[in-house]
Amino acid sequence: MVMDYLTGNWQKASASQIYALPLINALFSEVNPIPIKYALNKIGFDFGIPRLPLVELTKNNKKKIDSLLQIIV
């Protein structure tokens, strides 16, 4: 998306952002970095769980991010 924008392909960059917007919104559904760490762990990176005072992502948001990752990643 960024490279498309930087090389002047604004329509493709815009389409990519609109396509990813549901995931982007889900990644900001709780306090950062909780959803980001969860998503990165799901796609194979070992970022562990958030340190206190942060807690794990709620069950509903886990389901939402899981379903969006299957579509986008």
Buried (B, 14 or more C-beta within 10 A) or exposed (E): BEEBBEEEBEEBBEEBBEEBEBBEEBBEBBEEBBBBBBBBBBEEEEEEEBEEEBEEBEEEBBEBBEEBBEEEE
